[in-house]
Amino acid sequence: MLPGGCSLSAFTCSVADVVELARQGTLGDRIAEFVRYNTWQSASRSEQRSWERSLPVLANDLVAAGLSNVEMLIEYQLPLTSRRADVVLAGVHPRTGEDTYVIVELKQWSSAELWEDDPSLVLVQDMPGGPKLHPSLQVRGYCEYTADYLTQLAEHNNRLCGVAYLHNAMDADVFDLFDHVQDDWSRLFTRQRRDEFMSFLKSRLSPEPGAAAGKRLLASDVRPSKNLMRIAAKEVREREQFVLLDEQQVAYQMVLHAVNKARRSDHKTAVVVTGGPGSGKSAIALSVLGDLYRQERAAVHATGSKSFTRTLRKQAGKGSTRVQNLFKYFNNFIDAEANDLDVLVCDEAHRIRRQSVNRYTPKAVRERSGAQIDELLSAARVPVFLLDEHQVVRPGETGTVDIIHWHAERRGIDVELVSLHDQFRCGGSEAYEQWVLDLLGFDGRTPQAWQGDDRFELEVVETPTQLEERLRAKGTEIARMSAGFCWPWSAPRDDGTLVEDVVIEDWARPWNAKSDRTIGDAPESSLWATDPRGFGQVGCVYTAQGFEYDWSGVILGPDLVSRSGKLVTRREYNKDPDLRKKSVVDSEFDRLVRNIYKVLLTRGMRGTTLYSTDPETRAFLADLIRR
């Protein structure tokens, strides 16, 4: 068998081997085998055709330039992300003798133009799906990302360059695209400029073998660079919405103290911060990150929630895609090297799963994956967990203080516990939160009469129409409706509108959008809580969790009703596929449903309006609030 290795990050072989595989007609099959092994998904025929058409063109140009021994890292996976660059050329610099790398984005486009004169977007002839990112900006993004995260490149940016190669196009076919200012990370070449392209490659790569340089890149430690830390300090810490006040500073300083103590003692410490909704956990997390970035510490933020992470990327990393890349998911750390990071901030840590693997995880990764909490504890010298144990809402979520403590002790890691419950609540009403805990029967509590709070409004209404009208009357203030998962959730209609699945007598509204794209007038699911267009849809716990809004309307479905003076759960009325599994025993179902409603009932900062589909429950709630 010809050389052609499969690391977990790229299909690797020399230029000469690519030419030979293409001659034999097996190049596409070999790369498809690699993709199937690493992603657990089959490459489409169009993807294989793309490899078979573009890679030989690049390889033959390299051969013509006398660079047959350069190593090609094909479908190179960028660290801590699922994104892949078409090719990374690895070799030896002809002047310095050091490792050198060229990221190549291959395009088969024959014609393209700027989209509405936007310098960052292009329309490609005969290609569906609307405007595409300018290829020079695409490859520049890959260069920035790898330089930001690989220690092999962090202090040696001159080792890296990037090119977009439109090997089917003449200059006149893509004339508009040359308006973009080019540099070493964003050069653009066409078929007409083949000679210029080969001259550029020879200026960056020598004829010597590049396999060793390729191996060093693939084995490089992964951690944010000091340059990225400096950018993030400005983008994150200096944003007004993350300024901490009064008691929030107390918890914030306690976390920083634990981080500094762990550094001085040269011993790992895990910091666990517990607090209810509105206690400022995420504000503390972002402020800690900002300070760590100013100190040029290697730190990353992670959650288990797509909605929460996407919103943080949009808000905290606004204006900087590089900063947005610092916001990860818990399952990004399966292959992370131990202690590569100084600090890993795990926000919404109650969302930690038993394992990071899923049905798409490659077999090789699946076989060596352990508990997700162990991967997070291993990834940084100081892992920080911010959580609310009463927000565990899915089977398989294991983010509790006891579980984190147990896994940390097994690894010889000290644990510092910071409780925000005992210190403050910055948003909403502590009295209301306690009332909710009593209502739902947590820790042996029993429902109590609402004693009132001048800072918080609580009411019960008789119809969902009244609930919606109360919220609509709040005007420009942020208000949202949410409900227990007691109604079906349909795919959008063919005309691109949402189905009104939540039907209560003559009132009907749709759930929030399922997908990460706008549906009709509804925003994508991850922005339901923050986009003004989210009003009018009913949010579920998975889109509401992690967010707060001024006014909350909560619909209690028939899966949680009052009987004999307390709330009881009824499994047969719940429609959540995760909770309907036979593996979820009745006691776990009861706990999760109570946690779900705890999340929904504590989103409002200024007030909550309640409605229950069950008349007895409405009367029960109204009696508690009137007393």
C-alpha positions in Angstrom: 0.0 0.0 0.0 1.3 3.5 -0.8 2.1 5.8 2.0 -0.9 7.9 3.0 -1.3 8.2 6.7 -4.5 8.8 8.6 -3.9 11.0 11.7 -7.0 12.1 13.5 -6.4 15.6 12.0 -5.6 15.0 8.4 -5.0 12.5 5.6 -1.2 12.9 5.0 1.1 11.9 2.2 3.7 13.5 -0.1 2.9 15.4 -3.2 4.4 12.5 -5.3 2.0 10.1 -3.5 -1.0 12.2 -4.3 0.0 12.2 -8.0 0.3 8.4 -7.9 -3.0 7.8 -6.1 -4.7 10.1 -8.7 -3.1 8.1 -11.5 -4.4 4.8 -10.0 -7.9 6.3 -9.6 -8.0 5.7 -5.8 -7.3 9.2 -4.4 -11.0 10.0 -3.7 -11.6 6.5 -2.2 -8.6 6.8 0.2 -9.6 10.2 1.4 -13.3 9.1 1.8 -12.0 6.2 3.9 -10.2 8.6 6.1 -13.3 10.9 6.5 -15.5 7.9 7.3 -13.0 6.7 10.0 -12.7 10.1 11.6 -16.2 11.6 11.3 -18.3 8.4 11.2 -20.0 9.8 8.2 -19.7 8.9 4.5 -18.4 11.5 2.1 -20.8 12.4 -0.7 -20.0 11.6 -4.3 -19.7 15.4 -4.9 -17.0 15.6 -2.2 -15.1 12.8 -3.8 -15.3 14.4 -7.2 -14.0 17.6 -5.7 -10.9 15.9 -4.3 -10.4 14.0 -7.5 -10.5 17.2 -9.6 -8.7 19.7 -7.4 -6.0 17.9 -5.5 -4.3 16.5 -8.6 -4.2 20.0 -10.1 -2.4 21.3 -6.9 -0.1 18.3 -6.8 0.9 18.6 -10.4 1.7 22.3 -10.0 3.9 21.4 -7.0 5.7 18.7 -9.1 6.2 21.3 -11.8 7.7 23.6 -9.2 10.1 20.9 -8.1 8.3 20.3 -4.8 7.4 16.6 -5.0 8.6 15.9 -1.5 6.4 18.5 0.2 3.9 16.9 2.6 0.2 17.4 2.0 -2.1 17.4 5.0 -5.5 16.9 3.3 -8.8 17.7 5.0 -6.8 19.1 7.9 -9.1 19.6 11.0 -8.5 22.8 12.8 -7.9 22.3 16.5 -10.9 22.2 18.8 -13.4 22.5 16.0 -15.0 20.4 13.3 -13.9 22.8 10.5 -11.4 21.4 7.9 -9.0 23.2 5.6 -8.6 21.7 2.2 -4.9 21.3 2.3 -1.9 22.3 4.5 1.4 22.0 2.7 4.2 21.2 5.1 7.9 21.6 4.4 11.2 23.3 4.9 11.7 27.0 4.2 14.2 27.5 1.4 16.0 30.4 3.2 15.6 29.8 7.0 15.6 26.0 7.0 12.7 26.1 9.5 9.4 24.4 9.3 7.0 26.2 7.0 3.3 25.7 6.2 1.0 26.9 3.4 -2.8 26.6 3.9 -4.5 26.1 0.5 -8.2 26.6 -0.1 -9.1 25.0 -3.4 -12.0 26.4 -5.4 -13.4 24.9 -8.7 -15.2 28.1 -9.4 -15.1 29.2 -13.0 -16.8 32.6 -12.4 -17.6 34.7 -9.4 -18.4 38.3 -8.5 -18.9 40.4 -5.4 -22.4 40.2 -3.9 -24.0 43.6 -4.0 -20.5 45.2 -3.8 -19.9 43.7 -0.4 -16.1 43.1 -0.3 -16.5 40.1 2.0 -19.2 38.1 0.1 -19.2 36.6 -3.4 -21.8 35.1 -5.7 -20.6 32.0 -7.6 -22.1 31.1 -10.9 -24.4 28.1 -10.9 -23.8 27.5 -7.2 -27.0 27.4 -5.0 -27.2 28.7 -1.4 -26.7 32.4 -1.8 -23.5 34.4 -1.3 -20.3 32.7 -0.1 -17.4 34.1 2.0 -14.6 35.6 -0.1 -12.1 32.8 -0.5 -9.2 35.1 0.6 -11.1 35.8 3.8 -11.8 32.1 4.3 -8.2 31.1 4.1 -7.1 34.1 6.2 -9.5 32.9 8.9 -7.9 29.4 8.8 -4.4 31.0 9.2 -5.5 33.2 12.1 -7.1 30.3 13.9 -4.2 27.9 13.6 -1.8 30.6 14.6 -4.0 31.4 17.6 -4.2 27.8 18.8 -1.1 25.9 17.8 2.1 26.5 19.8 4.1 25.3 16.8 2.9 28.6 15.1 2.0 30.9 18.0 5.4 32.7 18.2 6.3 32.0 14.6 3.6 33.5 12.4 6.1 33.9 9.6 6.1 30.1 9.3 2.6 30.2 8.0 0.9 31.6 4.9 -2.4 31.1 3.1 -3.6 31.0 -0.5 -6.9 30.6 -2.3 -6.4 28.8 -5.6 -9.2 29.2 -8.1 -7.7 26.7 -10.6 -10.5 26.8 -13.1 -10.9 30.5 -13.4 -9.2 33.2 -15.5 -8.6 36.7 -14.0 -11.5 38.2 -16.0 -13.9 35.6 -14.6 -13.3 36.7 -11.0 -12.1 40.2 -11.6 -14.1 41.7 -8.6 -12.4 39.3 -6.1 -9.0 41.0 -6.6 -10.3 44.2 -5.0 -9.6 42.5 -1.6 -6.2 43.6 -0.2 -3.9 40.6 -0.1 -1.2 39.6 2.3 0.7 36.5 3.2 -2.4 35.0 4.8 -4.9 35.8 2.0 -3.3 35.5 -1.4 -5.5 34.7 -4.4 -4.4 32.9 -7.5 -6.2 31.8 -10.7 -5.4 29.4 -13.5 -4.1 32.3 -15.4 -1.6 33.0 -12.6 -0.3 29.5 -12.4 3.3 30.5 -13.0 3.0 33.2 -10.3 1.5 30.6 -8.0 4.4 28.2 -8.5 6.9 31.0 -7.9 5.2 31.8 -4.7 5.2 28.2 -3.5 9.0 27.9 -4.3 9.6 31.1 -2.2 8.0 29.4 0.8 8.9 25.7 0.3 12.2 23.9 -0.5 12.5 20.6 -2.4 13.4 18.8 0.8 11.0 16.3 2.4 8.2 17.8 4.5 7.0 14.8 6.4 8.8 15.8 9.7 7.4 19.3 9.6 3.9 17.8 9.0 4.3 15.5 12.0 5.3 18.4 14.2 2.3 20.4 13.2 0.0 17.5 13.9 1.6 16.9 17.3 1.6 20.6 18.3 0.2 21.6 21.7 -3.2 23.3 21.4 -3.7 26.5 23.5 -4.7 30.1 22.8 -1.8 32.3 21.9 -0.7 35.4 23.8 -1.7 37.6 20.9 -5.2 36.2 21.0 -5.3 36.8 24.8 -4.5 40.5 24.3 -7.3 40.8 21.7 -9.8 39.0 23.9 -9.0 41.1 27.0 -10.2 44.2 25.1 -13.2 42.5 23.5 -14.5 40.7 26.6 -13.4 42.5 29.7 -14.1 46.0 28.6 -17.7 45.4 27.5 -20.1 47.3 29.7 -22.7 44.6 30.1 -20.1 42.4 31.9 -19.2 45.0 34.6 -19.7 43.4 38.1 -21.2 45.3 41.0 -21.1 45.0 44.8 -21.3 41.4 46.0 -20.6 40.0 42.5 -17.1 41.3 42.9 -16.7 39.2 46.1 -17.4 35.9 44.2 -15.3 37.1 41.3 -12.3 37.8 43.5 -12.7 34.4 45.2 -12.4 32.7 41.8 -9.3 34.7 40.8 -7.7 34.0 44.2 -8.2 30.3 43.7 -6.7 30.5 40.2 -3.6 32.4 41.5 -3.2 30.1 44.4 -3.2 27.0 42.1 -0.5 28.7 40.0 1.7 29.5 42.9 1.4 26.1 44.5 2.1 24.3 41.2 -0.9 22.0 42.0 -4.1 21.6 40.2 -7.2 23.1 41.7 -10.8 22.8 40.5 -13.1 25.8 41.4 -16.8 25.0 41.7 -19.2 28.0 41.7 -22.8 27.3 42.6 -25.7 29.7 42.3 -29.3 30.0 41.3 -30.6 31.9 38.3 -29.6 35.6 38.2 -26.8 35.1 40.7 -24.2 36.3 38.1 -22.4 33.1 37.2 -21.9 34.0 33.6 -21.0 37.6 34.3 -18.4 36.3 36.7 -17.1 33.8 34.1 -16.6 36.5 31.5 -15.0 38.9 33.9 -12.6 36.2 35.0 -11.8 35.4 31.4 -11.1 39.1 30.6 -8.6 39.4 33.4 -6.9 36.1 32.5 -6.6 37.3 28.9 -5.0 40.5 30.1 -2.5 38.4 32.0 -1.9 36.4 28.8 -3.1 33.2 30.4 -4.3 30.4 28.2 -8.0 30.3 29.0 -11.1 29.1 27.1 -14.9 29.3 27.9 -17.1 26.2 27.3 -20.7 25.2 27.7 -23.0 22.3 26.8 -25.6 24.6 25.3 -25.7 25.6 21.7 -28.0 28.5 22.3 -25.9 29.8 25.1 -22.6 29.5 23.3 -23.9 31.0 20.1 -25.3 34.0 22.0 -22.0 34.5 23.9 -20.1 34.4 20.7 -22.4 37.0 19.3 -22.2 39.3 22.4 -18.9 38.8 24.1 -17.0 38.3 20.8 -18.8 40.9 18.8 -16.6 42.3 16.1 -13.9 39.6 16.4 -14.3 36.1 15.0 -11.0 35.2 16.7 -12.5 36.0 20.1 -15.7 34.0 19.2 -13.5 31.0 18.7 -12.6 31.1 22.4 -16.2 30.0 23.2 -16.3 26.2 22.9 -18.5 23.2 23.8 -17.9 20.6 26.5 -17.4 17.9 23.8 -14.5 19.8 22.2 -12.0 18.4 24.7 -12.0 14.7 23.9 -8.5 14.9 22.4 -7.2 17.8 24.4 -3.8 17.3 25.9 -3.6 17.4 29.8 -3.1 20.9 31.2 -2.7 22.5 27.8 -4.8 25.4 29.2 -4.2 27.4 32.3 -7.9 27.8 32.9 -11.0 26.2 31.4 -14.2 28.0 32.5 -17.2 25.6 32.2 -20.3 27.7 32.3 -23.7 26.1 32.8 -21.8 23.1 34.1 -25.0 21.3 35.1 -25.2 20.5 31.3 -22.1 18.2 31.5 -22.9 14.9 30.0 -21.8 11.4 30.9 -19.7 11.2 27.8 -18.7 13.6 24.9 -19.3 10.9 22.3 -22.4 10.7 20.1 -23.5 8.7 17.1 -21.3 10.8 14.8 -18.1 10.3 16.9 -15.4 8.4 15.0 -14.9 4.8 16.3 -11.3 5.5 17.2 -12.3 8.5 19.4 -15.2 6.6 20.8 -13.0 3.8 22.0 -10.7 6.0 24.1 -13.3 8.5 25.3 -14.1 8.4 29.0 -16.3 10.5 31.3 -16.8 14.1 30.0 -16.1 15.5 33.4 -12.7 13.8 33.4 -11.9 15.3 30.0 -12.7 18.8 31.4 -10.8 18.3 34.6 -7.8 17.1 32.5 -7.7 19.9 30.0 -6.6 22.8 32.3 -4.5 23.4 35.4 -7.5 25.2 36.9 -10.9 24.0 35.6 -13.7 26.3 36.8 -17.3 25.0 37.0 -20.3 27.3 37.3 -23.5 25.5 37.9 -27.0 25.3 39.4 -27.9 21.7 40.3 -31.6 22.4 40.0 -31.1 23.0 36.3 -30.2 19.4 35.3 -33.1 18.9 32.8 -32.0 16.0 30.6 -31.2 12.3 31.2 -27.4 11.9 31.1 -26.6 15.3 32.5 -24.2 14.8 35.4 -23.1 18.3 36.4 -23.4 18.2 40.2 -21.1 19.3 43.0 -20.8 15.7 44.3 -19.9 14.2 40.9 -17.3 16.9 40.1 -15.8 16.5 43.6 -15.7 12.7 43.3 -13.9 12.8 39.9 -11.5 15.5 41.0 -10.5 13.6 44.2 -9.8 10.5 42.1 -7.4 12.6 40.0 -5.7 14.2 43.1 -7.2 17.6 42.3 -8.1 20.0 45.1 -11.6 21.5 45.0 -12.6 25.0 46.1 -16.3 25.6 46.5 -17.8 29.1 46.1 -21.6 29.4 46.9 -23.4 32.3 45.4 -26.6 31.1 47.0 -25.3 32.4 50.4 -24.1 35.7 49.1 -26.4 37.5 46.8 -28.9 37.5 44.0 -28.4 40.3 41.4 -31.5 39.8 39.3 -35.1 39.1 40.1 -36.2 38.3 43.6 -34.6 35.9 46.1 -38.0 35.7 47.8 -39.6 34.5 44.5 -36.8 32.0 43.9 -37.4 30.5 47.4 -41.2 30.4 46.7 -40.5 28.4 43.5 -38.3 25.9 45.3 -41.1 25.5 47.9 -43.7 25.2 45.2 -41.8 22.4 43.4 -41.1 20.5 46.5 -37.2 20.6 46.4 -35.3 19.3 49.4 -38.5 18.3 51.2 -40.1 21.7 51.0 -43.8 22.3 50.7 -45.8 25.0 48.8 -46.0 28.3 50.7 -48.2 31.4 50.3 -46.5 34.2 48.3 -45.6 37.0 50.7 -44.9 39.5 48.0 -41.8 41.5 47.0 -41.9 45.1 45.9 -39.3 44.4 43.3 -41.1 41.4 41.7 -44.6 40.9 40.2 -46.3 37.4 40.4 -49.8 36.6 39.1 -51.9 33.8 37.8 -54.2 34.2 34.8 -57.2 32.2 33.6 -56.4 31.8 29.9 -53.3 31.8 27.7 -54.7 34.8 25.8 -54.5 36.8 29.0 -51.0 35.6 29.6 -49.9 36.8 26.2 -51.7 40.1 26.5 -50.0 40.8 29.9 -46.6 40.2 28.3 -47.4 42.2 25.2 -48.4 45.2 27.3 -44.8 45.4 28.6 -43.9 47.2 25.3 -40.2 47.6 24.7 -39.2 45.5 27.7 -38.1 41.9 26.9 -40.9 39.4 27.5 -41.1 35.7 26.6 -43.6 32.8 26.9 -42.4 29.3 27.7 -44.0 26.0 28.5 -43.5 22.5 29.6 -43.0 20.0 26.7 -46.6 18.8 26.6 -47.4 19.4 22.9 -45.9 17.9 19.7 -43.2 19.9 17.9 -43.6 19.8 14.1 -41.2 20.6 11.4 -41.8 23.9 9.6 -44.4 23.9 6.8 -43.4 23.8 3.2 -44.0 27.6 2.9 -41.4 28.2 5.6 -43.8 29.0 8.5 -43.9 27.4 11.9 -46.8 25.1 12.9 -48.9 26.3 15.8 -48.4 23.2 17.9 -49.1 24.6 21.3 -52.9 24.5 21.2 -55.1 25.3 24.3 -58.8 25.6 23.4 -59.0 28.5 20.9 -55.5 29.8 21.5 -52.6 28.4 19.4 -48.9 29.4 19.0 -45.8 27.7 17.6 -42.8 26.5 19.5 -39.6 28.5 18.9 -37.8 27.4 15.7 -35.9 24.1 16.0 -33.0 24.9 13.7 -30.2 27.4 13.6 -31.8 29.4 10.8 -34.5 31.9 10.7 -38.0 30.4 9.9 -40.4 33.0 8.5 -40.5 35.8 11.1 -39.1 33.6 13.9 -35.4 33.9 14.7 -33.1 30.9 14.9 -33.5 28.8 18.0 -30.3 30.0 19.7 -31.5 33.6 19.5 -35.1 33.1 20.6 -34.5 34.6 24.1 -32.6 37.6 22.9 -34.0 38.5 19.4 -37.1 40.7 19.6 -38.8 38.4 17.0 -38.8 35.7 19.7 -42.0 37.1 21.1 -45.0 35.2 19.8 -43.4 31.7 19.9 -43.4 29.5 22.9 -40.0 28.7 24.2 -39.0 25.3 25.6 -36.5 24.7 28.4 -33.6 24.0 26.0 -33.8 27.5 24.4 -34.7 29.3 27.7 -32.0 27.8 29.8 -29.1 30.1 30.5 -31.0 33.3 29.7 -33.0 35.8 31.6 -35.6 38.4 30.4 -37.6 41.1 32.1 -41.0 39.4 32.1 -41.7 35.7 31.9 -45.0 34.0 31.1 -45.0 30.3 32.0 -47.5 27.7 30.8 -47.7 24.7 33.2 -48.8 21.8 31.1 -50.7 18.7 32.2 -47.4 16.9 33.1 -47.3 19.0 36.4 -50.5 19.5 38.3 -51.7 20.2 41.8 -53.3 17.3 43.7 -54.0 17.3 47.5 -52.1 20.5 48.2 -48.8 19.7 46.3 -47.6 19.5 42.7 -47.3 16.0 41.2 -45.8 14.9 37.8 -47.7 12.9 35.2 -45.5 11.1 32.7 -48.2 10.2 30.2 -48.7 13.9 29.2 -45.0 14.8 28.5 -43.9 14.8 24.9 -40.1 15.2 25.3 -38.5 12.3 23.5 -35.5 12.3 25.9 -37.9 11.9 28.9 -40.1 9.3 27.3 -37.3 6.8 27.0 -37.8 3.6 29.0 -34.3 4.0 30.5 -35.7 7.1 32.4 -37.3 5.6 35.5 -40.2 7.4 37.2 -38.2 8.9 40.0 -35.7 10.4 37.5 -38.6 11.7 35.3 -40.1 13.4 38.4 -36.8 15.1 39.3 -36.1 16.3 35.7 -39.6 17.7 35.2 -39.4 19.6 38.4 -36.0 21.0 37.3 -37.4 21.9 33.9 -40.2 24.0 35.5 -37.7 25.5 38.0 -35.7 26.8 35.0 -38.8 28.1 33.2 -40.2 29.7 36.4 -37.0 31.6 37.2 -36.2 33.3 33.9 -38.1 36.6 34.7 -36.1 39.4 36.3 -39.1 41.7 37.1 -42.1 39.4 37.1 -43.7 36.1 36.2 -47.2 35.4 34.9 -48.5 31.8 35.4 -51.1 29.8 33.6 -51.9 26.2 34.0 -53.9 24.1 31.6 -55.4 22.3 34.6 -58.3 24.2 36.4 -57.5 22.7 39.8 -53.9 23.8 39.5 -54.9 27.3 38.5 -57.1 27.5 41.6 -54.3 26.2 43.8 -51.8 28.7 42.4 -54.2 31.6 42.7 -54.9 30.7 46.3 -51.2 30.7 47.2 -50.7 34.1 45.6 -53.8 35.7 47.1 -53.2 34.6 50.7 
